[in-house]
Amino acid sequence: MTAARLPDATQATGTPLRIGLAGLGTVGIGVVKIVQRHADLIAARAGRPVVITAVSARDKSKNRDADLSAYAWETDPIALAARDDVDVVVEVMGGHEGPARALTEAAIAAGKDIVTANKALLAHHGHGLALAAEAAGCVIRFEAAVAGGIPVIKVLTEGLAGNRITRVMGVMNGTCNYILTRMQSAGLPYETVFEEARQLGYLEADPNLDVGGIDAGHKLSLLSAIAFGTQVAFDHVELEGIGSVSIDDITLADDMGYHIKLLGVAQMSGRGLEQRMTPCLVPADSPLGQLQGGTNMVVLEGDSVGQIVMRGPGAGEGPTASAVMGDVIDLARGLRLSTFGRPAASLVAAVPAKSATPAPYYLRMTLLDKPGALAKIATALGDAGISIDQMRQINQPNTQDEKAIVLIVTHKAAPADISHALQSFAMTGVLVGAPVAIRIEEV
């Protein structure tokens, strides 16, 4: 299936595009509200009316703060996909197995187009679903699955289609960004802010999806597939969550002009596709460094356009429903694109590569405060081929401990050399506890 803006004969007669909506949680109700509130605006922009004809959720009696009385109700989402009065199935149930996967497969079998906000489903099964959909003449659209209200999928597949993408980078989980920026601004430890986020309802039912980097890793793998023409490879994303980020490192990094972010980076190197979602230091005065609260930011770099920075809400009823409706309206207009921007059969299996791209590193360690201790650390770095850019010793007044906290910012070094140096530190006999090493990403 090639990307093309195809004429749609139904537009001349004004035949409505009919939605079957599966999932009536926050996002699903957001979709209902947009369709009801902006019916005339949507019809004018799409060239035809867009209507909801049927909905599906488990509990019909639940109060959902929306008038659903005009819609047919299907308790079984599979039945929704089979309805003759549904042209497009909108799936906002979530989950990469069970009902969401079964519904998507049923919609494809029934020849229905699909719009989904389900990043986990596509991260785990995207290539197979894309092959099946394109063989059946169906379209899968998923703008809402990545970065909420930021239209990054459209930018990659359309606006930057003439570019060779060199790097994809961004903060893609608002909960993690909220936690890290709250720690930095209030001087609070991780455990305190984590509980605060839980009380505010910011965390998933399984918090590790957020703070473990899994949710953001799903998103990065989808962007990588589009950017580099590869099959989705979530299993090859290097994941490290924010649970080990200490308030000490946030404060010390801030003093040195950096902020810590859970940063996703994907780039194609000579060794293969590098994908990592890990805590990184970024310059405090950079767009990523200034990003506050639950906001997302995606940075795209292309050979012709240079760098593009997009900032916006990454979740929530309105932003995510807005992205869903952008895809629905494109389908109503007759815009039919391959799932990942090019035919699924042409996507290559990515060769996974651990990041070997050199970068500066922030190192924090506690040393025994005795002569020659720092020299041994400097020697270990030198033996690993790593040079020092900045070094600072943190004095600890009013303490009887014969220890010293030392901060080092290196010049660019390969990750393997950093790992070698850390192993060498353990052999010096001057280290107290484990050192901390955090990559400084050039943005």
VOLO-993474 format. One line per field, with one value per residue (C-alpha): residue number from 1; x, y, z. Coordinates in Angstrom, 1 decimal. Each point is the difference from the previous one (the first is absolute). Layout:
BEGIN
n = (NUM;...)
east = (X;...)
north = (Y;...)
up = (Z;...)
***
This chain:
BEGIN
n = (1;2;3;4;5;6;7;8;9;10;11;12;13;14;15;16;17;18;19;20;21;22;23;24;25;26;27;28;29;30;31;32;33;34;35;36;37;38;39;40;41;42;43;44;45;46;47;48;49;50;51;52;53;54;55;56;57;58;59;60;61;62;63;64;65;66;67;68;69;70;71;72;73;74;75;76;77;78;79;80;81;82;83;84;85;86;87;88;89;90;91;92;93;94;95;96;97;98;99;100;101;102;103;104;105;106;107;108;109;110;111;112;113;114;115;116;117;118;119;120;121;122;123;124;125;126;127;128;129;130;131;132;133;134;135;136;137;138;139;140;141;142;143;144;145;146;147;148;149;150;151;152;153;154;155;156;157;158;159;160;161;162;163;164;165;166;167;168;169;170;171;172;173;174;175;176;177;178;179;180;181;182;183;184;185;186;187;188;189;190;191;192;193;194;195;196;197;198;199;200;201;202;203;204;205;206;207;208;209;210;211;212;213;214;215;216;217;218;219;220;221;222;223;224;225;226;227;228;229;230;231;232;233;234;235;236;237;238;239;240;241;242;243;244;245;246;247;248;249;250;251;252;253;254;255;256;257;258;259;260;261;262;263;264;265;266;267;268;269;270;271;272;273;274;275;276;277;278;279;280;281;282;283;284;285;286;287;288;289;290;291;292;293;294;295;296;297;298;299;300;301;302;303;304;305;306;307;308;309;310;311;312;313;314;315;316;317;318;319;320;321;322;323;324;325;326;327;328;329;330;331;332;333;334;335;336;337;338;339;340;341;342;343;344;345;346;347;348;349;350;351;352;353;354;355;356;357;358;359;360;361;362;363;364;365;366;367;368;369;370;371;372;373;374;375;376;377;378;379;380;381;382;383;384;385;386;387;388;389;390;391;392;393;394;395;396;397;398;399;400;401;402;403;404;405;406;407;408;409;410;411;412;413;414;415;416;417;418;419;420;421;422;423;424;425;426;427;428;429;430;431;432;433;434;435;436;437;438;439;440;441;442;443)
east = (0.0;1.6;-0.4;-2.5;-2.8;-2.7;-3.3;-3.1;-3.2;-2.1;1.2;-2.1;-3.2;1.0;-0.3;1.1;3.1;-1.4;2.1;-0.2;1.6;1.5;0.9;-1.9;2.7;1.6;1.1;-3.2;-2.2;2.3;-0.6;-3.8;0.2;1.9;-2.3;-3.0;1.4;1.6;-2.2;-0.4;3.7;1.1;-2.3;1.2;3.7;-0.6;-2.3;-2.6;-1.7;1.8;-2.4;0.2;-2.5;1.0;2.1;1.3;0.9;-0.5;-2.3;-3.0;-1.3;3.0;-0.3;2.4;-0.8;-1.1;-3.3;0.4;-3.7;0.1;2.6;-0.4;1.6;2.2;1.3;2.3;2.4;0.4;-3.7;0.8;2.4;-2.5;-2.8;-1.1;-0.4;3.7;2.6;2.8;0.8;1.5;1.7;0.8;-0.2;3.7;2.0;2.1;-1.8;-3.6;-2.9;2.0;2.0;-3.0;-2.0;2.7;0.4;-3.8;-0.2;2.6;-1.8;-3.1;1.7;-0.3;2.6;1.3;1.0;1.7;1.7;1.5;3.8;0.6;-2.0;2.0;3.3;-0.5;-2.0;0.2;1.8;-2.3;-3.1;1.3;0.7;-3.5;-1.7;1.8;-0.8;-3.6;0.0;-0.5;1.8;1.3;0.5;1.6;0.8;-1.5;2.4;3.1;0.4;-3.7;-1.0;3.3;-0.5;3.4;-1.2;-1.4;3.2;2.1;-2.2;-1.0;1.8;3.5;-0.6;2.7;2.7;2.3;-0.6;3.3;-1.3;-3.2;0.1;-2.4;-1.7;-3.0;-1.4;-1.6;-0.2;3.8;0.6;-2.4;1.9;3.4;-0.9;-1.9;3.1;2.2;-2.3;-1.0;3.1;-2.0;1.2;-1.3;-2.1;-1.9;-0.8;-0.9;-2.7;-1.2;-0.3;-1.9;-2.4;-0.6;-0.9;2.9;1.3;-1.2;-1.6;3.4;2.3;3.0;-1.5;0.7;3.0;1.7;0.1;-2.2;-2.8;2.5;2.0;-3.1;-0.3;3.6;-0.1;-3.0;1.8;3.2;-2.0;-1.3;3.2;2.4;-2.3;0.4;-2.3;-1.1;2.6;-1.1;1.9;3.2;-0.6;2.5;-2.2;1.0;-2.6;0.2;-0.2;3.8;0.2;0.8;-0.8;3.8;0.7;-2.9;1.3;3.7;-0.8;-2.1;3.0;2.1;-2.6;-1.8;-3.4;-0.8;-2.6;-1.3;1.1;-0.7;2.6;-0.1;2.6;1.3;3.8;2.3;-0.5;-3.8;-3.0;0.7;-3.1;0.3;-2.4;2.2;0.6;2.3;1.3;-0.9;1.1;-2.4;-0.4;-0.9;-3.7;0.1;1.7;-2.7;-2.9;-2.1;-2.8;-1.9;0.8;1.6;2.6;1.1;3.1;0.4;3.2;0.0;2.8;-1.8;-2.2;2.5;-1.6;-3.7;-1.3;-3.6;-1.4;-3.5;-2.2;0.9;-3.2;-3.5;-3.5;0.2;3.5;-0.3;-3.5;1.2;2.6;-2.5;-2.3;2.8;0.4;-3.7;-0.4;2.9;-1.8;-3.2;2.0;1.3;3.6;1.3;3.5;1.9;0.1;3.7;0.3;1.1;-1.4;0.4;1.5;2.9;0.9;3.3;0.8;2.2;3.4;0.0;3.0;0.9;0.9;3.6;-0.4;2.5;-1.4;1.2;-0.9;-0.9;1.7;-0.6;1.8;0.9;3.7;2.0;1.5;3.6;3.1;0.1;-3.7;-0.9;3.1;-0.9;-3.4;1.6;2.4;-2.8;-1.7;3.2;0.6;-3.5;0.8;-2.3;1.0;-1.5;-1.8;-1.1;0.7;-1.4;0.3;-3.0;0.9;-2.2;0.2;-0.8;0.7;2.5;0.1;3.3;-1.7;-0.3;-2.6;1.6;-1.7;1.6;-1.3;1.9;0.7;-1.7;0.5;-1.4;-2.4;2.2;3.0;-2.2;-1.0;3.7;0.9;-2.7;1.3;3.5;-1.3;-1.0;3.6;1.5;-0.9;-1.1;-3.6;-2.8;-3.2;-0.9;0.8;-2.8;0.5;-2.6;0.4;-0.1;-2.0;0.9;-3.3)
north = (0.0;3.2;3.4;1.9;2.5;-1.9;1.4;-1.3;-0.3;0.3;3.6;1.2;-1.3;0.9;-3.6;0.0;-1.8;-2.3;-0.7;-3.0;1.1;-2.7;1.3;2.6;1.1;3.4;0.0;-1.6;2.5;2.7;-1.2;0.0;3.6;1.2;-1.7;1.4;3.5;0.6;-2.0;2.9;1.0;-3.6;-0.4;3.2;-1.1;-3.6;0.7;-2.4;-0.6;-2.1;-1.8;-2.6;-2.8;-2.6;-0.2;-2.9;-0.3;-2.5;1.9;1.8;1.4;2.0;3.8;1.3;3.7;-0.2;-0.6;-3.5;-0.6;0.4;-2.7;-3.8;-1.9;-3.1;-1.6;-2.2;2.2;-2.8;0.5;3.7;-0.8;-2.1;2.6;1.1;3.6;0.4;1.2;0.8;-1.8;2.4;-2.1;1.8;-3.0;-0.5;-3.2;-1.9;-3.3;-1.0;2.1;2.7;-2.4;-2.1;3.0;1.3;-3.3;-0.3;3.5;-0.9;-3.2;2.0;2.5;2.9;2.7;0.4;3.1;-0.9;1.7;-3.3;0.3;-3.3;-2.0;1.5;-0.3;-3.7;-0.9;2.9;-1.6;-3.0;2.2;2.4;-2.9;-1.4;3.4;0.9;-3.4;0.6;3.5;1.5;2.9;0.2;3.5;0.6;3.7;-0.2;-2.8;2.2;3.3;0.7;3.2;0.5;-1.0;-1.6;-3.0;2.4;2.0;-3.1;-1.7;3.2;3.2;-1.5;-2.7;1.6;-0.3;-2.7;0.0;0.0;0.0;-0.2;1.3;1.0;0.0;-2.3;-0.7;2.9;-1.8;-0.5;3.6;1.2;-2.1;1.2;3.7;-0.1;-1.5;2.7;2.9;-1.0;-1.9;-3.1;-3.6;-2.4;-2.1;3.1;1.3;-3.5;-0.2;3.5;-1.0;-3.2;2.1;2.4;-3.0;0.6;-3.6;-3.0;-2.9;-1.6;2.9;-1.7;0.7;3.6;0.2;-3.0;1.6;-2.7;2.4;2.4;-2.9;-1.1;3.4;0.2;-3.3;1.2;3.2;-2.0;-2.2;3.0;2.0;-2.8;-2.3;-2.9;-2.5;1.0;-1.3;0.9;-3.0;1.6;3.3;0.6;0.8;1.6;1.7;2.9;-1.9;0.3;3.7;1.7;3.5;0.4;-0.5;2.3;2.7;-0.4;-0.2;3.2;1.7;-1.0;1.3;-3.2;-1.5;-3.8;-1.3;-3.5;0.4;-2.2;0.0;-2.0;0.2;-2.3;-0.6;-2.2;-2.7;0.1;1.7;1.5;0.5;1.1;1.4;1.0;2.8;2.6;3.4;2.8;3.6;1.9;2.8;-2.3;-0.6;-3.4;1.3;2.6;-2.5;0.1;-2.2;-2.6;1.5;-2.0;1.1;-1.8;1.1;-1.2;0.5;-0.3;0.4;2.8;1.7;-0.1;-0.2;0.3;0.3;-0.7;0.5;-0.7;-2.0;-3.7;-1.4;0.8;0.0;3.0;-0.4;-3.7;0.2;2.9;-2.3;-2.8;2.4;1.3;-3.6;-0.5;3.2;-1.0;-3.2;1.9;2.2;-3.1;0.2;-3.6;-0.7;-3.1;-0.6;0.9;2.4;-2.6;-3.4;-2.4;-2.7;2.4;0.6;-1.7;-1.8;2.4;-1.2;1.0;1.8;1.1;3.7;0.6;3.6;2.0;2.6;1.9;-1.7;1.3;-2.1;0.2;-2.0;0.0;-0.5;-0.6;3.3;-1.0;1.0;-1.4;-1.1;2.5;-0.8;-3.7;0.9;2.4;-2.8;-2.5;2.5;0.6;-3.7;-0.3;2.7;2.6;3.6;2.2;3.2;1.2;-1.3;1.2;-1.2;0.6;1.0;-1.5;2.4;-1.2;-3.6;-2.3;-2.4;-0.3;0.1;2.3;0.3;0.6;1.0;-0.4;1.0;-1.8;1.0;-2.2;-3.7;-3.2;-1.8;-3.1;2.1;1.4;-3.5;-1.0;3.0;-0.8;-3.5;1.3;2.4;-3.0;-1.3;3.3;-0.6;3.6;-0.2;0.1;-1.6;-0.1;2.9;1.7;0.5;1.9;0.8;3.7;0.2;2.6;1.7)
up = (0.0;-1.1;1.6;-2.1;0.3;-1.7;-1.2;1.9;-2.0;3.2;0.6;-2.9;1.6;3.5;1.3;3.6;1.3;2.7;3.1;2.3;3.3;2.2;3.5;2.0;2.4;0.1;-3.6;-1.4;1.7;-1.4;-3.5;0.6;1.2;-3.0;-2.5;1.8;0.6;-3.4;-2.4;-2.5;0.2;-0.6;-2.9;-1.6;0.4;-1.0;-2.9;1.5;3.4;2.6;2.3;2.8;-0.7;2.7;3.1;2.2;3.6;2.7;2.3;-1.6;3.3;0.9;0.1;-2.6;-0.2;-3.6;-1.9;-1.6;-0.6;-3.7;-0.5;-0.3;2.8;-0.3;3.2;-2.2;-2.0;-2.6;-0.9;-0.5;-2.7;-1.8;-0.2;-3.4;1.2;1.0;-2.5;2.5;3.3;2.6;2.6;3.3;2.4;0.5;0.7;-2.5;0.3;0.7;-1.3;-1.6;-2.2;-0.8;-1.0;-2.2;-1.8;-0.3;-1.5;-2.6;-0.8;-0.5;-2.3;2.4;0.4;3.6;2.0;3.3;3.0;1.0;0.0;1.8;-2.6;-2.9;1.8;0.5;-3.1;-2.3;-2.9;-0.2;0.3;-2.7;-2.4;0.6;-0.4;-3.2;-1.5;0.8;-1.4;3.5;1.6;3.6;1.4;3.4;0.5;3.5;1.1;0.1;1.9;0.4;-1.7;-1.9;-3.6;-0.3;-2.2;-2.6;0.0;-0.5;-2.7;-1.8;0.8;0.2;-2.7;-2.1;2.7;1.1;3.7;2.0;3.6;2.0;3.5;2.7;3.4;-0.6;3.4;1.8;3.3;0.1;-1.0;2.7;2.6;-1.0;-0.3;3.3;1.7;-1.5;0.8;3.5;1.1;0.8;-0.2;-2.6;2.5;1.1;-3.5;-1.2;2.7;-0.8;-3.7;1.1;2.1;-2.9;-2.3;-2.3;0.2;-2.0;1.9;-0.4;0.9;-1.6;-3.4;0.7;2.3;-1.5;-3.4;-1.6;-1.2;-1.5;-1.5;-1.8;-1.6;-0.9;-1.8;-2.2;-0.9;-0.9;-2.4;-1.9;0.1;-1.1;-2.1;2.4;1.6;3.5;2.4;3.6;1.4;-1.1;1.8;2.7;3.0;3.3;2.2;2.4;3.3;0.6;-0.7;3.3;1.3;0.5;-3.7;-1.0;2.2;-0.9;-3.7;0.3;1.6;-3.0;-2.5;-0.8;0.5;0.1;-2.3;-1.0;-3.6;-3.0;-2.8;-3.2;-2.8;-2.7;0.2;-2.0;2.6;-0.1;1.6;3.3;2.2;3.6;2.6;3.0;2.4;-1.6;0.9;-2.4;0.1;2.3;-2.6;-2.8;-1.1;1.6;3.1;0.5;-0.5;3.1;1.5;-1.9;-3.4;-2.8;-2.6;-3.1;-2.0;-3.6;-2.0;-3.8;-2.6;-1.8;2.7;2.9;3.4;0.8;3.6;0.8;3.5;1.4;2.3;-0.1;1.5;1.3;-1.3;-2.4;-1.5;-0.6;-1.4;-2.2;-1.5;-0.6;-1.8;-2.2;-1.3;-0.4;-2.0;-2.2;-0.8;-0.7;-2.5;-1.7;1.2;0.1;1.2;0.7;3.7;0.6;-3.0;-2.6;-0.9;2.9;-2.3;-0.7;3.6;0.9;3.2;1.9;1.2;3.7;1.2;3.5;0.0;-1.0;-0.8;2.2;2.4;3.0;3.3;3.5;2.7;3.7;2.6;3.6;0.7;3.2;0.9;-0.1;-2.0;-3.5;-0.2;-2.7;-1.9;-0.2;-1.5;-2.5;-1.0;-0.5;-2.3;-1.9;-0.4;-1.5;-2.5;1.7;0.6;2.7;-0.9;3.4;3.5;3.3;3.6;2.2;3.5;2.8;3.0;3.5;-0.8;1.6;-2.9;-1.8;-3.4;-2.9;-2.8;-3.3;-3.2;-3.4;-3.5;-2.7;-3.5;-2.6;0.8;-1.4;2.3;0.0;1.2;2.8;1.1;-0.1;2.2;2.5;0.4;0.5;2.7;2.1;0.0;1.3;3.7;0.4;-1.0;2.5;-1.4;-3.7;-2.3;-2.1;-3.7;-2.1;-3.7;-1.0;-3.2;-2.6;-0.9)
***
